[in-house]
Amino acid sequence: MTDLQRDILIGLMFAVGILGFISGEFIVSTIMFGAAALLSNMLLSRRSHN
């Protein structure tokens, strides 16, 4: 998976989290925000080590 594809995936997860929060699906939005944050942090730490 390229960096662009990963960035698009993280952006989509964040957008789904926002839409879930607006629609009242708080569990879905929490999971999406958490997953996007974890994935983003993992990618940033991997980039800084290389």
C-alpha positions in Angstrom: 0.0 0.0 0.0 1.5 3.4 -1.0 1.6 6.4 1.2 -1.2 8.1 -0.9 -3.5 5.1 -0.4 -2.8 5.1 3.4 -3.5 8.8 3.6 -6.7 8.4 1.7 -7.7 5.5 4.0 -7.0 7.6 7.1 -9.0 10.5 5.6 -11.9 8.3 4.8 -11.9 6.8 8.3 -11.9 10.3 9.8 -14.8 11.4 7.5 -16.8 8.4 8.4 -16.2 9.2 12.1 -17.5 12.7 11.6 -20.6 11.5 9.7 -21.2 8.9 12.4 -20.9 11.5 15.1 -23.4 13.8 13.3 -25.9 11.1 12.8 -25.7 10.0 16.4 -23.8 6.7 15.9 -21.3 7.5 18.7 -19.9 4.0 19.0 -19.1 3.9 15.2 -17.6 7.4 15.3 -15.4 6.6 18.4 -14.1 3.4 16.7 -13.4 5.3 13.5 -11.6 8.2 15.2 -9.6 5.8 17.3 -8.6 3.7 14.4 -7.6 6.7 12.3 -5.5 8.1 15.2 -3.7 4.8 15.8 -3.0 4.2 12.1 -1.8 7.8 11.6 0.5 7.6 14.7 1.9 4.2 13.5 2.6 5.5 10.1 4.2 8.7 11.4 6.5 6.8 13.8 7.5 4.4 11.0 8.4 7.3 8.7 10.5 9.0 11.4 12.5 5.8 12.1 13.4 5.3 8.4 
